[in-house]
Amino acid sequence: MVILVVATAADPASIGPASAFLAMPGWTPGPFLEEGMASYANGETRLLKHERSIVAEDDLDRRWQEATGETVSEVIFLSRHTAVSNRPALTVHPIGVPHLKDEEIPPQGGKPGWAAPPNPRIGPWFRLLKKIALDNGLIPEFEVTLEATHHGPVVSVPTMFLEIGSTEEYWGRQDAAQAIALLLWKGLGHEGGSCVGNWDRSKRDKVLLGIGGGHYVPRHMDIVLKDGVWVGHLLSGYSLPMEDPAQSRSGVQDKSIGGTWKQSIKVSLEATSSAFPGGVVLAHLDQKSMKGWQKTAILSFLAEENIKVGKPEDFV
């Protein structure tokens, strides 16, 4: 079982951390995957570099196994982050587009109605990244934040993105790249000791499934900042399309609420459960971001699916 770290030379916020990671000791040339890709090995870690968009190379976990005979246990993608605020940031997030309909084309990779299993390291690594950024003087200039589930590429194993944002000025920052490299080095146990964020199915720990809120999921993030909290998919409001029954064409209140919000929750729950075998997944709702009819519908659906709703204190 190997851990696959993926970078693209087409993105300075991707290749920068990859180069800083490779500058650390212990690397050897890795097995060949295909033309236009280079790989490196260090213990159970494999670093793969390619030339295309980071969200365009689907099924790298499967392709790696077919080419090398090595089974990939998880994938970690290195990428740039963009935001209208242009604020410098270091971000962590799961991936998927579980809310899209079959006929829709995902704008940034993936496939409609799909979500990758979230990497169990997301919560522990988010907290570790916060510490590394603080220790290395990146805070308060850089914000360290979670993002909601979004975009591709398609993978089948537990996955997360580590990103540097939010403009070209910061994508190439060496100190930010070094912080991500340190996160990989420490988090994957290369500094000595065990990896950070290994999931133990025997403990039956609780896992947060975030529902509602904005793209940076602040109310979910407040919980994840606490030691010991595990985090699954984080569904912002745009991943929960709900059609207001009061706005139906007939003008009559309809008890059914359209949209793909149920699909999004079910797909994300299934992916989260698969990533945390033996875990107890609890939904956490950002209720302040919801209208009354939305909250009522979501709570009713969660009850139908036997998904318990947790309060902040339930996760620690």
HELIX and SHEET records of a PDB file:
HELIX    1   1 PRO A   12  LEU A   22  1                                  11    
HELIX    2   2 LEU A   60  THR A   68  1                                   9    
HELIX    3   3 ILE A  122  ASP A  135  1                                  14    
HELIX    4   4 GLU A  168  TRP A  171  1                                   4    
HELIX    5   5 GLN A  174  GLY A  187  1                                  14    
HELIX    6   6 ARG A  201  LYS A  203  5                                   3    
HELIX    7   7 PRO A  218  VAL A  224  1                                   7    
HELIX    8   8 GLY A  237  SER A  239  5                                   3    
HELIX    9   9 PRO A  245  GLN A  247  5                                   3    
HELIX   10  10 TRP A  261  ALA A  275  1                                  15    
HELIX   11  11 GLN A  287  SER A  289  5                                   3    
HELIX   12  12 GLY A  292  GLU A  304  1                                  13    
HELIX   13  13 PRO A  312  PHE A  315  5                                   4    
SHEET    1   A 8 THR A  28  PRO A  29  0                                        
SHEET    2   A 8 ALA A  38  ASN A  42 -1                                        
SHEET    3   A 8 THR A  45  HIS A  50 -1                                        
SHEET    4   A 8 VAL A   2  THR A   8  1                                        
SHEET    5   A 8 VAL A  72  THR A  82  1                                        
SHEET    6   A 8 THR A 159  SER A 166  1                                        
SHEET    7   A 8 ALA A  89  HIS A  93 -1                                        
SHEET    8   A 8 GLU A 143  LEU A 146  1                                        
SHEET    1   B 2 GLY A  96  VAL A  97  0                                        
SHEET    2   B 2 TRP A 114  ALA A 115 -1                                        
SHEET    1   C 3 TRP A 230  LEU A 235  0                                        
SHEET    2   C 3 LYS A 206  ILE A 211  1                                        
SHEET    3   C 3 VAL A 280  LEU A 285  1                                        
END                                                                             
